[in-house]
Amino acid sequence: MSVPKKFRGKITGSDVRLVKVFCTIVECGGFAAAEPVLQVGLPAISRCVSDLEVRTGVTVCRRGKAGFALTEQGLRLYDYGKRLLLDIERFEQEISSLNAEVSGTLRLAVVDALITDKSFRLTEVINNFCTLYPDVILNLSSKTTEEVEAGVINDEFDVGIIFKRRTIDKIEYKFLHSEVNHLYCALGHELFDKPPASSGDLQPQKYNFCGYDLKRATRLPEIVKSFKQKAIVENMELAATLIGSSCYLGFLPTHYVDSLWRKNDYKKILPSEIQFINSIEMITLKGQASQLVQKFLLCMQE
């Protein structure tokens, strides 16, 4: 078997196409899973990977009966490739900023279940932004706070809207509004008809709790640490679903519960004693923002 040649020369448009295919395969978890995303057949996908290996001089993956697996060099090449593709996208945005018309793609990531909050102005901001800059493409994602933070740091998102739980040096924060959360049970739970008179009567160790991982929670009331966390969720809708089953207690924002068709089946438990406030904040990466991001931030501030 011949030893692959080392990479020589400069990156070409064909090389970028091979890198895109390879990154898609990695993110999909294999050749077959990438087929519907790339919309090409397995032979063509396999040929692209082979061409990439010849071009770079490294073996990027193992494939066969054991399944798809990256080599150590393949993992590094994936990291390099993602950086290359992000740099190209950034370059395209910066070039577009030289033109009179603002264009490009704005990548925005938002935590879930804010649309029901009257203080949440994103729909209004998007209306203003799209009216001013009709050539801009919006790429919106719904993620957890941790995913949004990581995506902004890794240059996967230009702007994020999160529940602020900590401060990261690389991130710029801008406060948007506050959100009050109460502890809820649902119709069928024993506390629905017989709520405790005070937090001292609650006996939290008796009840199953669902919500975000308590080990990572920083703003929850002290009494919550005594609950038995029997379910961990990643978004508000799942928390509301579990609470609605009558098997769990959990925190929900009042504005979200009020939007549910079953809102009368949910009841706050000791609302004056047990609550916490989320700080909804917009985040960007510290440093010089592109013209596209600056225009969006201006719309957010209006």
N, C-alpha and C positions, 0 to 999 in steps of 0.2 A: 504493500500500500504506500503510495507516494505521500510525502510530507507536504501539507499545504504551504503555499508560499506566504511570506509575510506581506502585510498590506503595504502597497506602494502607491504613490500618486496622490491625487486630490479627490475629494468627495464630488460625485456627480449627481445629477437628477435621478438617474437609475438607482444609485446607491441609497438615496433618500427613500425611494419607493420600496426597496428591499427592507430597509429599517422599519418602515411603517408596517409592512406585512409581518415582520418578525415580532414587533411590539404587540400587535393585535393578537398573534398566536399566543404569546405569553400571557396576556391579560385575559384571554378566553380560556386558557388552561389546556390547549392542545390544538392539533391540526383540524380535527373533525368539528370541534366546537367553534373554531374560527371561520369555518366554511360559509355559514349563512351570513356572518358579519362582513366578510370580504367579498362575498358573492362571486367566488370563483371555485373551481373544483379542487379536490385534494391533490391531483397531479401537479396543477399549477402552483399550489401553495408549497408543496414539497420542493418543486423546482426553484422557487424563490429562496427558500432556506438554503438549498444547496448552493445557489449562486452567491448568497451572502457569505457562506462559509468559504467558498473559493476566493471571493473578493477580499475578505478580512484575514483569511489564513488561520481561522480558528474553528473548532467544532463547537457549535452553540447549543446543541441539545442532543439527547438520546431519544429515539422513538422506536417503538416496536411493541411486542406483546406486553412488556412491563409497563407500557404507557409513556406519556410525554414527560421528560424531565430535563431541566436546564443543566448544562455543565457550569462549572465555576466561571469559566470564561464567558459563557453565554449569559449568565446573570449579570456580569459586569458590562457586557455589550448592551444588554437591555437597559441598564442604568444610563450608559452613554447615549444610547439611541433616544431615550425619553428626553434627555437634556438637549440633544440635537433638534428634535422636533419642536420642543418648547422654544428654543432659540429662534428657529425659523418662524414660528408663529409670532413671537415677540417682534422680530425684524419686520414682518409683514405689517404689524400694527404700527410700528414706528414710522415706516415708510408712508403708510396711509395718513399719518398725522401731518406729513409735509404738504399734503394736498389741501385745497380749500375746503373740501367736503370731508367731514369726519366719517370714517368707515372702519370696518374690521369686526372682530368678534369680542364681545364683552362676556367674560366667564363669571357668573354670579352663583354663589352657593348659599342656601338659606336653610336654617333649621325648620322643622315641620310645625304645623298647627299655629301659625301666626296670622293667617288670613282672616280669622274670626275676631281678631283684636282690633277694636276701633282706632287704637293708637298706631297701628301698623300702616305706614303710608306708602308701602312699596308699589302698590297698584297705581297710585297717583304719580309717583316718581317715574315709573316706567312709561306712563302715558305722556308725561312732559318730555322725557328723554327721547322716546321714539318719534314724537312730533318734531323735535328739534333736529334729530339725527336719523332720518329714515333709512339710511344705508347701513346702519349698524346691525349686526346679527347678535341676538341675545342667546347665550347658552346657559340655561338655568338648571341647577341641581338641588335636590333636597338631601341633606346629609346631617349627621350628628355634629354637635359642636366640635368634638375632637377631630372629626374628618374635615370639617371646614378649616379649622386652624392648621392642620397638616397640609391641606391643599393650598392654602395661601402661602405658607412657608415654602412649599415645594414648587410654587409657581404654576399650579394646576388651576387655581382660581384667581381672578383679579380682585374681587370684592366678596366678602362673606358677611352674613348676618347671623349672630350666635347668641346663646345664653352665656354671658360671661361668668366663668367660674375661676379664672386665674389670669395672671398677666404674663405674657411671653415677650421677651425683649425684642424679638424680630418683628413684632406686630404692632401696628398703629391702631388704637381703639377710638371709637367715637360713640358716645352714649346716644341712644335713640329714644327709649322709653322704658318704663318699669312694667312688670307683669306680676300680679298677685296670684299665688297658688294656694289652694286649700286642700285639706285632707277629705277625701270622699269615700262613701260606701254607696251601695246600690240596693234597690228594692230586693228583698229576700235575705239580705244580710241581717244578722241579729241587732246590729246597731242602728238600722234604719228606723225601726219603730221604738227602740229603747236606747236613745243616745245617752252617753255619759253626762253627768251634771258638770263635771270638771275633768281636767287632764289627770288629776289624782285618781279618778274613778275609771279611767280608760282601760287599764291593764293591757298594755300594748303587746306583751309577750303572748297573749292568747290568740292574736290575729295574724293572718298571713298578709304580707305586704308585697305589692308589685310596684315597679318603677325602675328608674335608672339605677345603676349599681351603687348601693349605699357606700361601698368602700371608696368611691370616687366623689361622693357628694361633699360639698363644702358649705352649703347654705341651709340645709334642712334643720328643723328644730331638734333640740337634743333628745326629745322623747322618741323620735323616730328610730334612733339607734337601738331601741329595745324591741322593735318589731322583728318578726321572723321573715326575712326576705325569701319568698318562695318563687318569685318570678322576676326576671330581669328583662326589661324592654328597651328598645332603641328609639321609639317614637311615641308621640302622644296618643295616636289612634289605637295602638296596641295596649297602652295603659288603660285607656277608656274601655276597651273591649274586655280586659280582665276584670276591671272593677265592676263592669256591668254584669259579669257572670255571678256576682254576689259572693264570690269566694275570696275576694281580696279587698284590702284597703289600699288607697294610693292617692298621690297628689295630682291635681289637674288645675289648669287655669280656669277661672270662672267664665271668662269669655268663650272658652272652648266648650264647656259644658252647656252653656246657654245656646250654643249653635246646634246641639244634638236633638234629633227628633224625640229621643227618650229623656230629655233633660229632667222631667219630673220624676224619673226613676233614680236620679242621683241626689244624694244629700250630703251637705257639708257636715263634718264632725268638729264641734267646738271651734267654729270659724274665728272667734275673737281670740282664742288661745293658740291654735295650731295653724300656722300659715308661714309662708316664706315668699320673698320677692326675688324674681329674676330680673337681672339687668340685661336688656336687649341692646346689643351693641353691633355696630358695623366695624369690620376689620379690613385692613389692607396691609401689604408688606411695607415696612419702613423703607424710606428712600424715595428716589424720584419716580413718580408714577407716570405712565404713558398719558398722552393727551386724551385718549379715549376714557381712561379711568378718571382723570381729572374732570372731564365733562360730566361723568355720571355722579361724582362726588358733589359737584356744584348743584346738580339737580336734587340730590339728597338734602342739601343744606337749605334749599329754598323754602 
